[in-house]
Amino acid sequence: MSNTNLILIRKATIITHDKTIYNMDILIENDKIIDVDTNINVDQCDIIEAEGLYVIPGLIDMHCELCEPGFDYRESFETGGAAAIAGGFTALTCNPMTSPIIDNKTVVEYVVNKGHNVSPVAIYPYGALTKGNEGEYMTEIGGMQLRGIVAVSDGDISIQDSKTLKRVLQYASMFELPIILHCEDHSLSKGFGVNDGYIATQLGLEGSMAASETLMVAKYIAIAEELKIRIHLAHISTKESVELIRAAKRRGVRMTSETSPQYFSLTEEAIKGYNTYAKVNPPLREEEDIKAIIKGLQDGTIDVISSDHQPHNIDSKAIEFSLAANGISALETALAVSFTYLVKPGYLKMEQLVEKMSHRPSHLLSLNKSFFGVGHLADLAIFDPESDYVVDATKFKSKAKHSPYHGMTLKGLMKYTFVEGKKYTLNI
């Protein structure tokens, strides 16, 4: 009988953010990697034959809604964690857009404790910048930091008043936590979920201007530059935003940014037929925006790829477009979409993808994860880079069983995910 505490992964291709090693064996005991070498021989252990498979550090998601407390009919720590494992994620962040909002130490304690007790992956909460995410009164960030938040953010809501924004950013910068900002001028958008362009006009829908995003990007950069503070901008979607961020970084502004798979794989064409499964905020843009996003990923203007997992039940999607909720069930497709649309065409190397989906998020959030080697926790994802599969959203582990990628063929079928040495067998 094999020793279930000892697992040998044989002849794998190991890919980290800075190197690729071929035909290597990995030996895991309990929760840690204890050996990495060629031709490891061990009696009585579980064996995974990994020839032709990629082994990468577990993915870390910087932009995710887990909906607890308050909205667990949409997603829970258990189902979100199961979806994460299916997609190769071993750690998730939790946006503060819950009920009650994660804006005080009591709610932080609840999220940390319940996440630890019931989620199969690590859960790291964000604390709200303003009370109730209402953009007016500052939260007690220090108390939340002591209870376990890893960043501050008002989720997918932007602080509209510039004076308040300045005060909040000055205060938040004192705690040396990442300040994660959504970029939307509500007077030009209001979460319409459709780009203000030809498709919106054709469908008779009110659209969200690209300027809604870029005006906020410019405002954030100007304030951060003058105050000399660090900011992180979430789910960038327009070419103008990429240009502003690139120029700001060249001037030495202390900032990072992220995008999500839908913004380099889908255009506004996806909402034709009033397809609410492609309704997101910020909305899907045009082909020129996709090219700019890819260029920004290539040259480092965009640092991180997050899933932007925003789950909603089918009743919130299968309704009139203007009333449907924004969001994609994304944890289970994020890696495969990124691999299919970035790595396979040659836009990014696999090492760069690992950097943007694992190593960089870990570094920005000070998580001390995404390390691979002897003595480190066995947080790993193993997938087949040559295996095609058809997305079937009805089989998602997430409660949100819908996707704009439903029926599409992607490359990169997940085979196993390891969370602190615990093996989860997926598509075998």
Residue pairs with C-beta under 8 A, 6 or more apart in sequence:
1 44
2 44
2 45
2 46
3 44
3 45
3 46
4 46
5 29
5 30
6 27
6 28
6 29
6 42
6 44
6 45
6 46
7 27
7 28
7 29
7 45
7 46
7 47
7 48
7 421
7 423
8 25
8 26
8 27
8 28
8 40
8 42
8 45
8 46
8 47
8 48
9 25
9 26
9 27
9 28
9 48
9 50
9 55
9 382
10 25
10 40
10 47
10 48
10 49
10 50
10 51
11 23
11 24
11 25
11 49
11 50
11 51
12 23
12 24
12 25
12 26
12 50
12 51
12 53
12 54
12 55
12 382
13 20
13 21
13 22
13 23
13 24
13 50
13 52
13 53
13 54
13 55
14 20
14 21
14 24
14 26
14 36
14 55
14 56
14 372
15 54
15 55
15 56
15 350
15 351
15 354
16 56
16 57
16 351
16 354
16 359
16 372
17 57
17 351
17 352
17 354
17 355
17 358
17 359
17 360
17 370
18 351
18 355
19 351
20 350
20 351
23 38
23 51
24 36
24 37
24 38
25 35
25 36
25 37
25 38
25 39
25 40
26 33
26 35
26 36
26 55
26 380
27 33
27 34
27 35
27 36
27 40
27 42
27 45
28 34
28 378
28 418
28 421
29 421
30 421
31 377
31 378
31 420
31 421
31 422
32 375
32 376
32 377
32 378
32 421
33 372
33 373
33 374
33 375
33 376
33 377
33 378
34 374
34 375
35 374
36 373
36 374
46 423
48 382
48 416
50 382
52 384
52 385
52 386
53 382
53 383
53 384
53 385
53 415
54 350
54 382
54 383
54 384
54 385
55 380
55 381
55 382
56 88
56 350
56 354
56 358
56 380
56 381
56 382
56 383
57 354
57 358
57 359
57 369
57 370
57 371
57 372
57 379
57 380
57 381
58 88
58 89
58 90
58 91
58 358
58 369
58 370
58 379
58 380
58 381
58 417
58 418
58 419
59 87
59 88
59 89
59 90
59 91
59 334
59 335
59 357
59 358
59 381
60 89
60 90
60 91
60 92
60 93
60 357
60 358
60 361
60 362
60 365
60 367
60 369
60 370
61 84
61 89
61 91
61 92
61 93
61 306
61 307
61 309
61 331
61 334
61 361
62 93
62 180
62 234
62 258
62 304
62 306
62 361
62 364
62 365
63 93
63 95
63 180
63 234
63 235
63 258
63 260
63 306
63 307
63 308
63 309
64 80
64 92
64 93
64 94
64 95
64 306
64 307
64 308
64 309
64 331
65 74
65 75
65 94
65 95
65 97
65 155
65 309
65 310
65 311
65 327
66 75
66 76
66 77
66 80
66 92
66 94
66 95
66 123
67 73
67 74
67 75
67 76
67 80
67 98
67 311
68 75
68 76
68 77
68 94
68 98
68 111
68 114
69 98
69 99
69 100
69 107
69 110
69 111
70 98
70 99
70 100
71 98
71 99
73 313
73 399
74 311
74 312
74 313
74 316
74 399
74 400
75 83
75 311
75 398
75 399
75 400
76 118
76 399
77 114
77 115
77 118
77 119
77 123
78 118
78 119
78 120
79 397
79 398
79 399
80 92
80 119
80 309
80 311
80 331
80 398
81 92
81 118
81 119
81 120
81 121
81 123
82 120
82 397
82 398
83 309
83 329
83 331
83 332
83 396
83 397
83 398
84 90
84 92
84 120
84 121
84 331
85 120
85 121
85 397
85 417
85 419
85 424
85 426
86 331
86 332
86 396
86 397
86 414
86 417
86 426
87 307
87 331
87 332
87 333
87 334
87 335
87 336
87 414
88 335
88 381
88 383
88 414
88 417
89 121
89 307
89 331
89 334
89 381
89 417
90 121
90 122
90 369
90 379
90 380
90 381
90 417
90 418
90 419
90 420
91 121
91 122
91 123
91 124
91 362
91 367
91 369
91 379
92 119
92 121
92 122
92 123
92 124
92 331
93 123
93 124
93 125
93 126
93 150
93 151
93 365
94 102
94 111
94 115
94 123
94 124
94 125
94 126
95 126
95 153
95 155
95 156
96 102
96 103
96 125
96 126
96 127
96 128
96 133
96 153
96 154
96 155
97 133
97 155
97 156
97 157
98 107
98 111
100 107
101 107
101 128
101 131
101 132
101 133
102 108
102 111
102 125
102 126
102 127
102 128
102 144
102 149
103 127
103 128
103 130
103 131
103 132
103 133
103 139
103 144
104 139
104 140
104 143
104 144
105 140
105 143
105 144
105 146
105 147
108 125
108 127
108 144
108 147
108 148
108 149
109 147
109 148
111 123
111 125
112 123
112 125
112 147
112 148
115 122
115 123
115 125
116 123
120 419
120 422
120 424
121 419
122 369
122 419
124 148
124 149
124 150
124 365
124 367
125 148
125 149
125 150
126 149
126 150
126 151
126 152
126 153
126 155
126 180
127 139
127 141
127 144
127 145
127 149
127 151
127 152
127 153
128 139
128 152
128 153
128 154
128 155
129 138
129 139
129 141
129 152
129 153
129 154
129 159
129 168
129 172
129 179
130 136
130 137
130 138
130 139
130 154
130 159
130 164
130 168
131 137
131 138
131 139
133 154
133 155
133 157
135 154
135 157
135 158
135 159
135 160
135 161
135 164
136 161
136 164
138 167
138 168
138 171
138 172
139 152
141 149
141 152
141 171
141 172
141 174
141 175
141 177
142 175
144 152
145 175
145 177
149 177
150 177
150 178
150 365
150 366
150 367
151 177
151 178
151 179
151 180
151 232
151 365
152 172
152 175
152 177
152 178
152 179
152 180
153 179
153 180
153 181
153 182
153 234
154 181
154 182
155 182
156 182
156 184
156 234
156 281
156 310
156 326
157 182
158 181
158 182
158 183
158 184
158 185
158 186
158 216
159 165
159 168
160 185
160 186
160 187
162 219
162 223
165 219
165 223
166 223
166 227
169 179
169 223
169 224
169 227
169 229
169 231
170 227
170 229
172 179
173 179
173 227
173 229
173 230
178 230
178 232
178 364
178 365
179 229
179 230
179 231
179 232
180 232
180 233
180 234
181 216
181 220
181 231
181 232
181 233
181 234
182 216
182 234
182 235
183 213
183 214
183 216
183 217
183 220
183 233
183 234
183 235
183 236
183 241
183 282
184 191
184 208
184 212
184 213
184 216
184 281
184 282
185 211
185 212
185 213
185 215
185 216
186 212
187 212
188 208
188 209
188 211
188 212
188 215
189 208
189 209
189 212
189 213
189 281
189 282
190 208
191 208
191 281
191 326
192 205
192 206
192 207
192 208
192 281
192 283
192 322
193 208
193 279
193 280
193 281
193 283
193 321
193 324
193 326
194 200
194 203
194 205
194 206
194 207
194 208
194 268
194 271
194 279
194 283
194 321
195 207
195 208
195 210
195 268
195 283
195 284
195 285
195 286
196 206
196 207
196 208
196 209
196 210
197 207
197 268
197 286
198 268
199 268
199 269
199 271
199 272
200 206
200 207
200 268
201 207
203 271
203 272
203 274
203 321
205 321
205 322
206 322
207 283
208 281
208 282
208 283
210 238
210 240
210 285
210 289
211 240
212 282
213 236
213 237
213 238
213 240
213 241
213 282
214 238
214 240
214 241
214 244
217 233
217 236
217 240
217 241
217 244
217 245
218 244
220 231
220 233
220 255
221 231
221 244
221 245
221 248
221 253
221 255
224 230
224 231
224 253
224 254
224 255
225 248
225 251
225 253
228 254
229 254
230 254
230 255
230 256
231 254
231 255
231 256
232 255
232 256
232 257
232 258
232 364
233 241
233 245
233 255
233 256
233 257
233 258
234 257
234 258
234 306
235 258
235 259
235 260
235 263
235 282
235 306
235 308
236 242
236 245
236 257
236 258
236 259
236 263
236 293
236 296
236 302
237 259
237 263
237 282
237 283
237 284
237 285
237 289
237 293
238 282
238 285
238 289
238 292
239 288
239 289
239 291
239 292
239 293
242 292
242 293
242 295
242 296
242 301
242 302
243 292
245 255
245 257
245 296
245 301
245 302
246 296
246 299
246 301
248 255
249 255
249 300
249 301
256 303
256 304
256 360
256 364
257 296
257 301
257 302
257 303
257 304
258 302
258 303
258 304
258 305
258 306
259 293
259 296
259 297
259 302
259 304
259 305
259 306
260 305
260 306
260 307
260 308
260 330
260 334
261 305
261 307
261 308
261 330
261 333
261 334
261 337
261 338
261 341
262 278
262 280
262 284
262 308
262 328
262 330
262 337
262 404
263 282
263 284
263 285
263 289
263 290
263 293
264 290
264 293
264 294
264 297
264 341
264 342
265 290
265 337
265 340
265 341
266 278
266 284
266 404
267 284
267 285
267 286
267 287
267 289
267 290
268 283
268 284
268 285
268 286
270 278
270 284
270 404
271 278
271 279
271 283
271 284
271 321
274 320
274 321
275 404
276 317
276 318
276 319
276 321
276 324
277 317
277 328
277 402
277 403
277 404
277 406
278 284
278 328
278 404
279 317
279 321
279 324
279 325
279 326
279 327
280 308
280 310
280 326
280 327
280 328
281 326
281 327
293 302
294 342
294 347
295 301
296 302
297 305
297 342
297 347
297 348
297 352
297 356
298 347
298 348
298 352
302 356
303 356
303 360
303 364
304 356
304 357
304 360
304 361
304 364
305 334
305 338
305 353
305 356
305 357
306 334
306 361
307 330
307 331
307 334
308 328
308 330
309 328
309 329
309 330
309 331
309 334
309 398
310 326
310 327
310 328
310 329
310 330
311 327
311 329
311 398
311 399
311 400
312 325
312 327
312 329
312 400
313 399
313 400
314 401
314 402
316 324
316 325
317 324
317 325
317 402
318 324
327 400
328 403
328 404
329 393
329 396
329 398
329 400
329 401
329 402
329 403
330 403
331 398
332 396
332 397
332 398
333 391
333 403
333 405
333 410
334 357
335 357
335 381
335 383
335 412
335 414
336 383
336 389
336 391
336 410
336 411
336 412
336 413
336 414
337 405
337 410
338 353
338 357
339 350
339 353
339 383
339 385
339 410
339 411
339 412
340 410
340 411
340 412
341 347
342 348
342 353
343 349
343 350
343 353
343 385
344 411
348 356
350 385
358 369
358 370
359 370
361 367
361 370
362 368
362 369
362 370
363 370
369 377
369 379
370 379
371 377
372 380
377 420
377 421
378 418
378 420
378 421
379 418
379 419
379 420
380 416
380 417
380 418
381 414
381 416
381 417
381 418
382 414
382 415
382 416
382 417
382 418
383 412
383 413
383 414
383 415
384 412
384 413
384 415
385 411
385 412
386 411
387 411
387 412
387 413
388 409
388 410
388 411
388 413
389 409
389 410
389 413
389 427
390 407
390 408
390 409
390 410
391 403
391 405
391 406
391 407
391 408
391 409
391 410
392 406
392 407
393 401
393 402
393 403
393 405
393 406
394 401
394 406
395 401
396 403
413 427
414 426
414 427
415 425
415 426
415 427
415 428
416 423
416 424
416 425
416 426
416 428
417 424
417 426
418 424
